[in-house]
Amino acid sequence: IEVVKCSKGVAKLGYSWEAEDVIAWSSPLELADALMRLATQPGCRAVFVYVQVFGYAKGEIRAYCLQGVVVKMIYTGFGLSSEDHRFTDFRELRRDAVLTEWFANDETMLVQIENKVRRLAAKWLKWFHYFAAEPLIFLRVDCFVTTDNDVLTGELTELGASFLSWTQGPALTRAALVESCI
């Protein structure tokens, strides 16, 4: 186990829905409080509470992969509630808004970031392929876009992922799942 000294971060439960169980902290006392709140909340049967070092991000790009290929990207933004340190200001963004808000209308930079997301998703797909003879039917790779225009893995989600506004996503995923069984 690597111990990293840091002054802020997030504590979170796995299998959470849209950052419902993610709490930011900025001191050891706040971290202890976040761990206790998450582990003892009603209905919690989690074995672990994850702790991540906080990184500054412009937002998140969700890469939806079907049968080993990125087929859709969705952009999301989020804010932090000052009251309880939970991420409550979650919103889906259109690509043109991301271009303006995150990249000051620099289309080349946005395309470079999207390509970095595709390469990162490909690495995760390859890594998972080492554990099974066939590629994953579905994988959602959430990537944070950092303030210095890099991408970092935020979360990996298999079949139980949120599709947000991508209305074709569930049907395409079900079709791929059925096809893989045949």
Disulfide bonds with the S-S distance in Angstrom:
none
